């Protein structure tokens, strides 16, 4: 993945007691400070610490492997890698909106043409 090429980890860092993840969003939601801070606070509950913000759609976190002990008590998946709507439902929503708008315009044109 592009993120792996952007910042590779030396082998000794991967063998330490740390684990890493990248949290991705379908849209540029991390540009909004309230969402960015809320996501970081939620990830912190699972022991994740922000390492870097690649852009407004991708964040990299790390946490000590010992933080796994508390995973059962969390109300969310600490290993989630997606934030927001999944790609499939998002695409369906966009397509429905586009085709619905086209249908509305066509119906309006037909209605106005008969008057």
ABEGO torsion letter per residue (X at the ends): XAAAAABBBBAAAAABBBBBBBBBBABBAAABAAAAAAAAAAAAAAGBBBABBABAABBBBBBBAAAAAAAAABABBAABABBEBBAAAAAAAAAAAAAAAAAAAAAAAAAAAAX
